[in-house]
Amino acid sequence: MAPSLFSQLNSNFQSVFNYLPQNPSQKLIYEQCRITTQRLSRAYTYDDFTTFYNQCYNPLMTIINTINNQNTVKASIVASPNNGSAPLNVTLDARGSTDPSQDTIPNRNFYWYFSDVDGIQKTL
């Protein structure tokens, strides 16, 4: 990796980390990642890269996996009616969906994707 890539990674970390869970052990990992990528943006050796991998990359991947498993919206969609002759008007209802973080997600962040009878992808 070129030092400029670590510089970009450090900049990305500065932007993203504030939006991730903020418990003390995770804050320590974020700070370690920021410090390490800042140092590696100047120059690095193989040992420095190993430090980055062990003290930043691996712990950060664990945090991301936790976020993906615990904080992901679980979609529950009901179609009414769910069968009939074409052409058929169908109402889709996702009110049964859950968000483990209990955050309200704005409607503009929801999209319905489906394929029409010709197999063409549509977005609502």
ZINOR-V225094 format. One record per residue. N is the residue number from 1. RES is the residue in one letter. SS is DSSP state (~ for helix, > for strand, _ for the rest). D_CENTER is the distance of its C-alpha to the mean C-alpha in Angstrom with 1 decimal. Layout:
# ZINOR-V225094
n->N res->RES ss->SS d_center->D_CENTER
n->N res->RES ss->SS d_center->D_CENTER
This chain:
# ZINOR-V225094
n->1 res->M ss->_ d_center->23.6
n->2 res->A ss->_ d_center->25.4
n->3 res->P ss->~ d_center->25.5
n->4 res->S ss->~ d_center->24.1
n->5 res->L ss->~ d_center->20.8
n->6 res->F ss->~ d_center->20.6
n->7 res->S ss->~ d_center->21.5
n->8 res->Q ss->~ d_center->18.7
n->9 res->L ss->~ d_center->16.2
n->10 res->N ss->~ d_center->17.9
n->11 res->S ss->~ d_center->17.6
n->12 res->N ss->~ d_center->13.8
n->13 res->F ss->~ d_center->13.7
n->14 res->Q ss->~ d_center->16.1
n->15 res->S ss->~ d_center->13.9
n->16 res->V ss->~ d_center->10.6
n->17 res->F ss->~ d_center->12.0
n->18 res->N ss->~ d_center->13.6
n->19 res->Y ss->~ d_center->10.6
n->20 res->L ss->_ d_center->9.7
n->21 res->P ss->_ d_center->12.2
n->22 res->Q ss->_ d_center->15.6
n->23 res->N ss->_ d_center->17.9
n->24 res->P ss->~ d_center->20.6
n->25 res->S ss->~ d_center->19.7
n->26 res->Q ss->~ d_center->16.2
n->27 res->K ss->~ d_center->17.8
n->28 res->L ss->~ d_center->20.2
n->29 res->I ss->~ d_center->17.7
n->30 res->Y ss->~ d_center->16.1
n->31 res->E ss->~ d_center->19.7
n->32 res->Q ss->~ d_center->20.7
n->33 res->C ss->~ d_center->18.0
n->34 res->R ss->~ d_center->19.2
n->35 res->I ss->~ d_center->22.8
n->36 res->T ss->~ d_center->22.5
n->37 res->T ss->~ d_center->20.8
n->38 res->Q ss->~ d_center->23.3
n->39 res->R ss->~ d_center->26.2
n->40 res->L ss->~ d_center->25.1
n->41 res->S ss->_ d_center->24.9
n->42 res->R ss->_ d_center->28.7
n->43 res->A ss->_ d_center->29.6
n->44 res->Y ss->_ d_center->28.8
n->45 res->T ss->_ d_center->30.5
n->46 res->Y ss->~ d_center->29.5
n->47 res->D ss->~ d_center->29.6
n->48 res->D ss->~ d_center->27.3
n->49 res->F ss->~ d_center->24.7
n->50 res->T ss->~ d_center->25.2
n->51 res->T ss->~ d_center->24.7
n->52 res->F ss->~ d_center->21.3
n->53 res->Y ss->~ d_center->20.3
n->54 res->N ss->~ d_center->21.6
n->55 res->Q ss->~ d_center->20.8
n->56 res->C ss->~ d_center->17.5
n->57 res->Y ss->~ d_center->15.7
n->58 res->N ss->~ d_center->16.5
n->59 res->P ss->~ d_center->15.8
n->60 res->L ss->~ d_center->12.5
n->61 res->M ss->~ d_center->11.4
n->62 res->T ss->~ d_center->12.9
n->63 res->I ss->~ d_center->10.9
n->64 res->I ss->~ d_center->7.5
n->65 res->N ss->~ d_center->9.4
n->66 res->T ss->~ d_center->10.7
n->67 res->I ss->~ d_center->7.7
n->68 res->N ss->~ d_center->6.8
n->69 res->N ss->~ d_center->10.6
n->70 res->Q ss->~ d_center->11.6
n->71 res->N ss->_ d_center->9.4
n->72 res->T ss->_ d_center->8.6
n->73 res->V ss->_ d_center->11.1
n->74 res->K ss->> d_center->14.0
n->75 res->A ss->_ d_center->15.8
n->76 res->S ss->_ d_center->19.6
n->77 res->I ss->_ d_center->21.6
n->78 res->V ss->> d_center->25.3
n->79 res->A ss->> d_center->27.4
n->80 res->S ss->> d_center->30.9
n->81 res->P ss->_ d_center->33.1
n->82 res->N ss->_ d_center->31.5
n->83 res->N ss->_ d_center->34.3
n->84 res->G ss->_ d_center->37.3
n->85 res->S ss->_ d_center->39.2
n->86 res->A ss->_ d_center->37.8
n->87 res->P ss->_ d_center->37.4
n->88 res->L ss->_ d_center->35.4
n->89 res->N ss->_ d_center->33.6
n->90 res->V ss->_ d_center->30.7
n->91 res->T ss->> d_center->28.8
n->92 res->L ss->> d_center->25.2
n->93 res->D ss->> d_center->24.2
n->94 res->A ss->_ d_center->20.8
n->95 res->R ss->_ d_center->22.1
n->96 res->G ss->_ d_center->21.8
n->97 res->S ss->_ d_center->18.0
n->98 res->T ss->> d_center->16.6
n->99 res->D ss->_ d_center->13.9
n->100 res->P ss->_ d_center->14.3
n->101 res->S ss->_ d_center->13.5
n->102 res->Q ss->_ d_center->16.4
n->103 res->D ss->_ d_center->15.0
n->104 res->T ss->_ d_center->16.5
n->105 res->I ss->_ d_center->14.3
n->106 res->P ss->_ d_center->16.5
n->107 res->N ss->~ d_center->18.1
n->108 res->R ss->~ d_center->17.3
n->109 res->N ss->~ d_center->13.6
n->110 res->F ss->_ d_center->15.0
n->111 res->Y ss->_ d_center->16.5
n->112 res->W ss->_ d_center->18.8
n->113 res->Y ss->> d_center->19.2
n->114 res->F ss->> d_center->22.5
n->115 res->S ss->> d_center->25.2
n->116 res->D ss->_ d_center->28.7
n->117 res->V ss->_ d_center->31.9
n->118 res->D ss->_ d_center->32.0
n->119 res->G ss->_ d_center->28.6
n->120 res->I ss->_ d_center->27.2
n->121 res->Q ss->> d_center->23.6
n->122 res->K ss->> d_center->23.5
n->123 res->T ss->> d_center->21.0
n->124 res->L ss->_ d_center->22.0
